[in-house]
Every structure is written in structure tokens, then in C-alpha cells.
Amino acid sequence: MAFPSYGNTHRSTVTGTRGMIASAHPLASLAGARILLQGGNAFDAAITVASTLNVVEPYMSGIAGNGYMLLYSAEERTIRVLDYVGTSPYGASRDAFRTPEVMDVGIRSGMVPGACGGWMAALDRYGSMSREEIFAPAIELAENGYAVTVKNAHFMAEVAPRLSPTAEKVIMARGRTPLPGEILVQKDLARTFRKVVEGGEEVFYRGEIAQQIAQFCRENDGLITEQDLADFRVEWQEPISAFYKGYEIYCPPPPCSGFQYLETLNILENDELKDLGHNSAESLHLLIEAIRLASADRAEYACLPDSPITGLLSKGYAAAQRERIGSRASVSGGERYTKEKLPGEVIAGDPSEWMRECTTHFDVVDSMGNAVAVTQSIGHPFGSGTILGETGMFLNNFINWFDFLPESPNVIAPHKRIEMCMSPCQIWKDGKVFAVLGTPGSHGILQTTAQVNLNLLEHGMNIQAAIEAPRVRLEHPGTDVGIESRIPSEVRNDLSGRGHDVRLLPDWTALVGGAQGIVIDLDEGTFMGGADPRRDGYAIGI
């Protein structure tokens, strides 16, 4: 099965025979390739990439953040989910936040960090190299500094107002954010990584680092305590999946909200989107309406203790949802749970009748057949905006992902798991891994992932073309849809005529994500990697 050649690409495609890394920064991809060349496996390389991204994209993800891994072990012949999303602190409640804004920025906006526990759990189960070898690239770049890219500089300057005094000391050491080509040094972070190399999960959650985190929070009106950290546990889970035209697509289970893109694809499976034309007005209308239906279900069901996932992903329910799509734009309630509904707003469906039927992303594959897809984040840019004392770690702000409305199933509460939009993806064909992919982008993850899947599986694009193709994003309540301006004006005008409130986006905008992906030629065993030019993404094959 040769790689598809269809689809124009802004960048050349990348191929490999011994392994492939696709990540959000060239230095992180290079660090992962270095580990593979040294004899490490995909799991070793994944943690190298994760820790290196902490250094070179400090505003996107890090060791004090959270995430999911979707891992396939060729030796075990199993696909598993590693959930390392922390809970809210025991002290978190609606009363602990004077206003919803306090949930967004500052020390109180942080969830219990899960990334360190996830990284260590993956290495303990599947790693083949020492922690010293795996963290070496990240430590080198943090200790000696790295040259800031144009997009690094733009992101940092844009969100500098979020930074606390402890963060300004690092990011604004020159009295301003760094310019392209200037060196950013993070010596405190390098020291923290060395402690993790020496002490593993124990030092982070019950040892010296835990004490530093808890003390800083006590002294600065934070909520995370020693008990919160000591009680953190990762979860190994079984993935959920749905079939789309012979391909099986996997993602983590609720409260991960990846089932939204699985439901979107289910709704569209019996439409011949290829015949309608890629990004034609008719195909985009169907896509937009399917996203609105699936998004309403996600807001309603993702955080329920017994989410009706079997019904939500059944083909019968998908057919019933497809019947709800008409010729005109429907009204969306937006990406978050809302109590007051808009006139004519799309509400969640009822999947009970079908219950009997059964922001960074990176991917790594190796020559042994192992495959890892990882989506992890610290929330908004620079997370809470706070570096935890002298640890060099930006605390996440995932408290903001909770709702403040008491009626919401995702309402803030003590020691609670959260609905989480991060959702890495694996696609299988004939019992083998065909592709690993994903994207950052908040709730847009669930829309972009569906579009990249359709570009690959419906329209036959190669992975780079599938990632580069112009995208849409539904973000605001009503009939709003953001559309990259590379989609022709006649298509946009047609959608407007169907009642869609078209909002023009730039040609290449990070608002629609920054996807990465790898496709495997099932006959040759070779790899093709794709990375998103909307951010600093780079794929490297060996």
C-alpha cells in the first residue's frame, strides 16, 4: 500500500525507514531522533520529545502540566491509554474562586500536575534507556539555552501580560520577552529535570520538588498541597474507538472528550464527501452541522460518571443524528456548557436507545512497530502564568477548564477529574497501526482531528497535505464558523447563504490548531511524517 500522493503541500513530505518524529518544534523532533539513533525505542524518544518541548515551547506544555498518551506496544500487541491529567486540589470549590476570571490566571488556577507522573509511568513500563540519557537533550537546552524562533518570540510577546514576577525573571530576563535568535536560558528548570532524573516520580510527588511546590502555593495563596501531590496517580485505560469506512480510529475514553470527533465521523460516514469535493460548500455544511451535533453531546455527556459512550458511538445513533442535519445552519451553544439556551439551539441527542450496541501534540514511531501519540498542555499560554518558585516549572491553569455554573456536569469541585479536550488519535487498518496524529487547540482539537482524518481517509491526501489543507473552527455561540481564507470566496458566500455566520480567518492560523502526524506504509513498513506550518512543527525521519 503505497503512500497517497494527492494533495498540494506547502512543505515537502518527510519519509523514513527506521523511525519518525513529528512534533511542534524542530529541536524537540531532533532530540527524539537522537534517542532513536542511540538505540532507544519510541517510548524513550517520546519522553525526550516531551521534556524538550517543555524547554523550547515553555508556553505550551511542561512537566507541571497534564496530558494523554495513546501507546501501542509491538511486543505486547496492545494499545493502551495513559491518562496523566491531574485532579483539582482538595481545596478547589466554587467558593474558592471569587470570579470565573480567577480560574484563568494566577496560582489558584492550577490543577495537580500530572505530566511528571505520566512520563515516569511510560518509562517504567516501556522504556529501554536510563532517565539520564532520555532527559539529556532537554537539560542541555535548558542549561545552555536555545535560540528563540520567530513564532516563539511572537507567542511570548503576545502573552507576556500573563506572567507573574517569578516567570518574568526567566522569560523577561532582558526586561522584555526575547527576540528571534536570542538565547533563552532556563537553569532552574534544568536543575528540576536533574532531580527527576535522580529521584523519579517520588521526588516530584512526595519529595523535595513536592515540598517546593506546596510551600510556594502556601506562601502565595495557592491551593495545591503536599496531600494533593502525594495522592496523584496516573491511570492506564482501554481506548475507545469507532470505525470509519474500514479504518478503526482510537482515542482516550471520557472524561476525555475525543469521542466528539469519533461521533462527527460516524455521522458523516454514509455521505460521499469525496464526490462532493474537498472543502466544497456542501461538504463543509455537512461537516459544520455534524460538529455542532457532536459538540452538544460532548458538553452534555463527557463528565457524567457513566458517560453513555456505547450509545454515542453506535451507528444507529449516528444515523439518527444525521437525520437532524437540514439545508440551513443550526444554532450552536458554543464550546462550553451553558444553562440558558439560545433560540433554536442544537441540544444534545438521546443515545440511550442505542446503549445495547456495542495545547501540544507529537507522534513517535520506531522500526520495531511501537507507536506513540501524545497530547499534553499547561492550558492557556504559559498556563497560570506562574513559575513555581525556583523550580523553573510553569504551573498549568486547567482549573479554567471547569465550568462555574453549578448545573454543569463539569462544575468545579474538590479533587475532581475534568472534561479534557486533549485527545491523541491512532488509526488502524487490517489490525495494524496505519497512522498516529493529533493537534493542540483547546476544544478545536476535536474539530481539527476530524478534518485531518477526513483528509486522509476520505480524500486520500498524504499526511503533510492533510495537515496543511485549510480548516474551519466553530468557536462561538450561534451560527458562527471561522474559515481560513484559503477556502475560496464562492464557497464562503455559499455557506453564508445557508445561514452560517462566516468569520474570515488568516490563511494560516494557529486558531485551527497545529497538527502533527505519521502514516505507516503497511506493506513496506516505511513512514511518512507531517507537521503543521501554522506553528513551529517539524517532522524528522531516520
N, C-alpha and C positions, 0 to 999 in steps of 0.2 A: 504494500500500500504506500505509494509514493506521496510525498508532501504535496498538498494542493498549491498551485501556483497562482490562483486567481486573487486579485486584489492589488491595487496600486499601493506602494509603500513609500513613505517619506524617507525612511531609513532602509538600508539593506537588511535582509534577514540574516540571522546568525545560526550556524549549524555546528554540530559536534558529534563525536563518536564515543567519548569516554565520560562525558558529563556535561551538565549545563546549569548555569546560574542565571536567573533573571531577577533583578532587584531594583530598588528605587534609586540607587546611586552607583556609579561606576567603581568607586573604591570598595564598596561592600561586595559587589559581584566579583571583583578581582580577589578580595580576601577569601571568598568562598572557593574560587577556582584554585587558589594557592593551597587550600586544605585538601581538595580533591587530588591535586598533583602530588601532594606529600603522602598520599595513600589513605586519606580519610574517606569516610562514606558520606552519603547525602545528609545524614543526621548530624554528623560532626560539622559539615560545611554550613548547615542551616543555622547552627548556634553561632558560628563565626560571623555569618552574614547579619544575624540579629544583633549581636553585640557591636559590630562595626557600624550598622545603621544608627545605633544609639549615639555614636560619636559624630558621624558625618551628616546625620539628619536629626539633630537633637530636639527639634520641634515636632517631630512626627511620632517617634516611638522610643522606648528605652526600658531599662531594667526595672524601673518603678512604674511600669505600665501594665497592660493586660493584653491577652490575645488568645488565639486558637491556632493549633497545628492540625493539619489533616495529613496523616503519615501512612504510607504503605511500606511495609517491610517485606522484601522479596523472600527473605529466609522464613518468616512466619507465614507468608502468604495471607496477610491480614491487612485491612485498612482500619485505622483507629483515629479517634479524635482525642487530642489533648487539650482540655479546657483549662486555661490558666487565667481566667477572669476572676479577680478578687471580689469579695463581698463588700457591701457598705460597712463602715465601722459600727461597733455596738452602740456608739453614741449618736448615730445618724437617725434623725426623725424630722418630721415637718417642723416641729418646734425648734430644732437646732438651726434652722435657716430662717432668718428674718424675712428674706425675699427670695424669689427664684434666682435672682442675679447672683446671690452668694453661692449658689450651687455651681456657678460657671467658672469663677476665677478665685484664686487665693487658697490658702492652706486647707480650708474646710471642704473644698470641692473634690478632695482626693478619695478614691476607693483604696482598699488594701491592695498594695502592689502584688501582681501575680507573675510577672514575666520571669523573675529570677527562678521561682519555683518551677515554672514551665520549662525553662532552659535546662535546669538541672535534671528534671524528670526525664526529658527526652534523651539526655546524655547517659543517665543511669541505665535506661532501658536499651538504647540502641547505639550509643556512642562507641567508637573504637580507639579514640585518641585521648590524650590527657587534657584536662582543663587548661593547663599551661599552654599547650600547643594551640588549642582552639581559641583562646582569648588573646593570643599574642598579637594578631593584627590590630584588634581594637585598642589594646593597651598601647601599642606603638603610636597609633594615630592620635590617641588622646594625650599621651605624654609629650610627644614631639610636635603635635599639631598637624592640621591638614589645610590645604589651600581651598578656600571657600569658592563655590561655583557661583555663577550669575544667579541661578534660581535659589541657591542657599541664601545669598545676600538679599534677594527680593523678599523671601519669606520672613527672614529675621527682621528686616527693617519694617515690614508691614505690621508685624505683631509685637514689636518691641514694647508698646504700652502695657502688655500683659505681664511684663517681667517684674518680679519682686527684687528688693535690694540684693539678696543672695544670688539671684540669677544675673542681675546687671553686672556684678563683679566678674562674671565669666564671659557672658555674651557681649557685654559692652565695656570690656577692659580698656578700650581706647577712648571711652567716653561716648561711643556710638556703636552701632552694630557694624560688623566687618564688611568691607567692600570686596567685590570679586577679586580673587587672587591673594587676598590677605590670609594670614595664618590664624586659625582658631585653636587655642591650646586648652585642654581640659584636664589638668593634672589631678584634681580631686577625683574625677571620675576614673582615671587610671588607677589611683590608689584603691578605690572601691572595687574595681574589677580584680585587682591583685588579691584583695581579701576574699572575694568569692572564689578565685582560683584555689586559694589555700583552704578555705573553710566550707565551701559549697553552700547548699541551702541552709544549713544550720546557722552559719554566721549571719545570714541575711534575716532570718525569721526568728531566731532565738538567741543570737549572739551580739557581737559588737555593733554591727550595722543596724540591727533591730533597736538596740538601745539608743543609737544616734537618732534614728527616725522618730522614735517615741518621745525622746527628750525635746527635740526640735518642735514637735507638734504640741507638747505641753506648754512650752515657752511662748508659742505663737498662736494660741487659740485654735489649734488643730484638733481633730477628733481621733486620729489613729493612735492606738495604744500598743503596749507590749502584748497584751492579750489578743488584740486583733491580728497581729503578725504571727503569733505563736499558733493561732487556730487556723491559719490559712492552709488549705490543701488543694492540690490540683485534682482534676477528675479525668480519668480515662473513660471514654464513652464510645458507644457504637454510633456511626454516622447514620443519617437518614438519606434517602435517595429517591429519585424519580427517573423514569425512562422517557427519553425524547427520541423518537424515530430510530430506535435500535441502540442508542447510547444510554448508559446509566450514569447519572450525574449525582455526585455525593456532596454533602455539606454537613456541618455540625447540627445537632438537634436543638430544639428550644431549651433554654430561653435565647439561644442564638436565633436570629430571625432570617437565616438563609433560606428557610422554606418559602419565603416570598418569591425568590427568583425561580425556585422549582415550580411553584404554583403558576407563576407567569408563563413559564414554558409549557406546562400542562395545558393551560387554557388555549395556547396558540398552536398546539401540536397538529391539529387537523386542518389548519389553514395552510394553503400552499403559498407561504410568504415568498419563496424564491420566485414563483411565477408572477407574483405581484410586483417584484422588483425591490432591490435593496434600497431602503430609506425612501421608498415611494410614499406618496400621501396615504394611500390605502393601507400599506403595511405598517406605517408609523401610527396611524389612527388605531389600528388593532393593538399594536404594542402598548401605546399610551393607555388605552382603556383596560387592557389586561393588567398593567402595572397598578392602575387605580384600584381595581378589584382586589388584587393580591395584597396591596399595601393596607387596605382597610382590614383585611383578615389578620395581617401581621400585628397591627396596633391592638386588635381585639384579643388575639389568642396567644401571642408569643410568651407572655409571662404567666399564663394560668398554670397552676400546679400540675394539672393533667391536660396539657395542650392537645386538642383533638387532631394530632398530626396525621393519623391514618386517613381520616376523612378529608382533611385539607389537601392531601396529595393524591387522593383517589381520582381515577379517570372519570368516574361518574360525576363527582363534584366539579371537576374541570369543565365537563360538558355543560353542566347547569350554569356555571359562571359565564361560559362563552355565550350562552343564550341571553345574558344580561347586556351584552355589547350591542349598541344600536349604531345608527349612522351619524349621530351627533355626539359631541363631547359631553361626558358626565362631569359631575362636580365632586372634587376630592376634598377631604377634610385636612389635607396636608400630611406631613410625615410623622407628627406626634399625635398622641391620644387627645381628643377634645370631648368635652362634656356637651357643649352646645353645638348642635349640628346645623350646617348651612342648608338653605332650601334646596331640596333635590339631591343632597349629598349622598354619594355612594357609601353604603354601610356594609358591615361585614356580612358575609353569607352564613348559612347554617350548614355546617359539614356533618351534623350528627347522623343524617340519613345514610351517609356513606362510611360510617365508622367501622362497619364489618369488613370492609376491604383493607385487604392488607395493602491615623488614619494613617500603616504601610503594608505593602504586600510583597512577598518574594517567594520564589519557587526554586527547588533544587532537585535534580535527578542525577543518578550516577550509573556507571556501567554495569553494576550488579542488579539493577532493576528497582532500587529503592527510589521513592518519590515523596517529596515533602512540599506542601503548600501551607504558607504561614501568613496570617493577617494579624497584625498587632499594632497597638497605638498607645498614646498617652492622652487621647481625647482631642481637644482643640489644640491649635499650635502652641507648643511649649506646655501643654496640659494646664495645670493650675497656675502656671507662670512662676512657680516657686521651686528653687533648688533646696533640697533638704539639708540645710546647714552646710557642712563641709564635705558632704558625700559626693557632690558633683551630679546627683541624680535629680532630674525633673520629676516631681510628683504629678501623676495623672490628674485629670479633672472629671472622671467618669461619674461622679455624683450628678453631674449635669444631664446624664442620660436617663436619670429617673424623672418621673413626672411629679409635679407638685399637687396636682388635683387628687383629692382623696378617693374619687371614684375610679381612677385609673388602676388597672391591674399592675401597672409598673410604678406605682406611687413609692416615694422614698420611705424606707423603714429600716430599723436596725438589723445589721447582719443579714442582708438580703441580697440575693442574686438579681441581676439586672437584665432586661431585654438588651441584647447586644447585636448591633448590625454588622460587626466584623464577621466575615464568612468566607474562608478559603474554599476552593472548589477543586474536585477531581472529576474527570470524565473518563469512563471506562467503555471499552468496546470489545466484545467477544471474550470477556473475562480478563482483560488486560488493561493496564493504565494507558490511556490514549493522550490525556492532557492534564496538566495542573495549572491553575490560573487563579487570579483574584485581583482585587483593587482596593485602595483606600477610598474615602469619600463619604463618610457618615452614612446616612440612610440611602444615599445614592449608590452605595456598594451594591445594593440589592437590585438596582436598575441597570447599572453598568455591567454587572456579571451576566445578567440575562442577555444583554445586547451582544457582548463578546461571544457568548455561547451560540447565539443565533448566527453571528457572522461566520463562526467556524462550522457549525453543524448544518445549518440551513443554506447558507450562501457559499459554502465551500472555500472560504478565504484561508490563506496561510495565517499563522498566528500573528505576525507583525502587522499584516493588513487588517486583521480582525480587531487588533488593539487600536490602530490608527484611525479607523473609519469614524466619521463624525457621529456624535451621540446626542441623545436628549436626556433631560433631567427634570423630573417633576418634584418640585420643592415646596411650593406654597399652596395654601388652600384655594379652592375654586377650580377653574378650568386652566390654570397656569401650566405651561410647559416651556422650559428653556431648551433652545435648539442651537447647536453650533452653526455658525453662519456658512460653513462649507456645504450644508444642505441647501439645495437651490431655492431661490426665492419663490418659484412657482409652486414648489412643494409646501413651503411655509404658508403661502397665500391660500392654498387649498385647505390646509389644516385650519387656518383661521375661519374659512368659510364653513367648516364643520363645527364651529363653536369653540375651538381651542384658543386660549389666550396665549398666543405665541410671544415668547420673550427671547430676543436675539442675544446669543452668547458669542464671545470671540471665536475665531477659527479654531484655536487650540486652547482650551481652558481646563484648569485643574478642577473646576467645579464638577465636571463629569468623571472625576477620578484620575488615577494614574496606574493603569493596569499593567500587570506583568504576566507572562505565561510561557509554558513549554509544551510542545507537542512531540510525541514519540511516534516514529515510523514503526508500526507493529511488525512489518516484515523485515526491515533492515536493522532495527534496533538503534537507529540514529536519532538525533534530537534537533529540533528547530526551536529557537527561543525568540520571544518578542518582548519589547519593553516600550513603555509609553513616553513619547517625546513631550507630552504635556507636563512632565516633571523631569527629574534627572535620571530616569530609568535607563538601565543598560543590561543587555544580555551578553554573557560570555560563555562560549563553548570551548571544550578542550577535546 
